[in-house]
Amino acid sequence: MTKATWNGAVLAESNETIIIEGNHYFPPDAVNMDYFRKSDFNTTCPWKGVASYYDVVVQGKVNKDAAWYYPNPREGSPEKVGKDFTNYVAFWKDVDVR
């Protein structure tokens, strides 16, 4: 079971993550959305497309732009990964994933 935690809270937990470029991407139904707030931040990956971000909010503390997902992966990228990763969530910025 792969688990993502921050500030004592379990943000996501799943046996069905997809590993892309060393990051675990959690299925949308494995993510506890109570801890997420949409961010206006975006980045672009040349082969995955435009990533959208969430701020992670736990016990009043905010980890800005600590989670990202691809709402509309670039054409061909799910085939490259071997599975559709639309809206799967990955983490960084001190979120512990193990």
N, C-alpha and C positions, 0 to 999 in steps of 0.2 A: 504494500500500500504506500503510495507516494502522498506526502502531506506538505502543504505550504502553511507556515505559521508566521505571525508577526505580533509583537507586543502581547504575547500570551494567548492570542486567538487563532483558531484553526480557520484559515481562509478558504482552503480547498483540500479535498482528499479523494483519491481515486486509484484504482488498479488499472485504469485505462488512459493514462496520459500518453501523449505523443511527444517524442523527443525530436526537436528540430534545432539544429545548430547548438546542441548541448543544453537546451532549455526544455523543461517539462511543460507541456501545454495541457491544461486540465479541461475536460469536457465541461460545457456550460452547466450541466445539471450537478456537477461536483463542486461548484463554487458557491460559497455562502455570500450571496449578494447583499446581506445586511451590512457588510463591511466595505462596500464599494460605492464610490461616487464618481460619476462620469467627469472626465477631464476634457478640456479643449485641446490638449496636446495631441499631436500626430507626428509620426515619422513614416518614411517610405523605405521599404526594402526593394532592391531592384528585381527580385524574383518572387517575393511574397505579396507585395503591394503596400497599401497604406494601412498602418497600424493605428488603432485608436487606443486611448489609455484611460485607466481608472486611478483615482486617488484611493488609497487604502486608509480607512478611518476606524480606529479601535480605541475605545475608552477616551475619546476626545483628542487623541493624538492622530496626526495626519502624516502619512507617508505619500508625498505627492508623486503622481505618475508612476507608482510602483508596480502596476499591472498593465499588461497590454494584450490586445487581441486583434484579429483581422476579421472585420465584419463582411468584407468582400474580397477574399484572396484573389490575387492576379490569376488570370486564366492559365491553366497548366500547372500551377504550383501544388494543388492537392495531389495531382498525379505524380509529381516529383517526390512528394512526401510519402505517398502511398495511401493516404487517407485524407478525407475532407477535414480541415481544421478550422472551418468557419466558426467564429465566436469562441474558440478554445482560448483559455486565459493562461498567460505565462507571467512570471514575476522576476523582479530584481530589487535593488535598493534595500538590502538587508532583510528581505523576506527569506526565511529559511525554508528551503525545499529539499526534502530527503525522503 
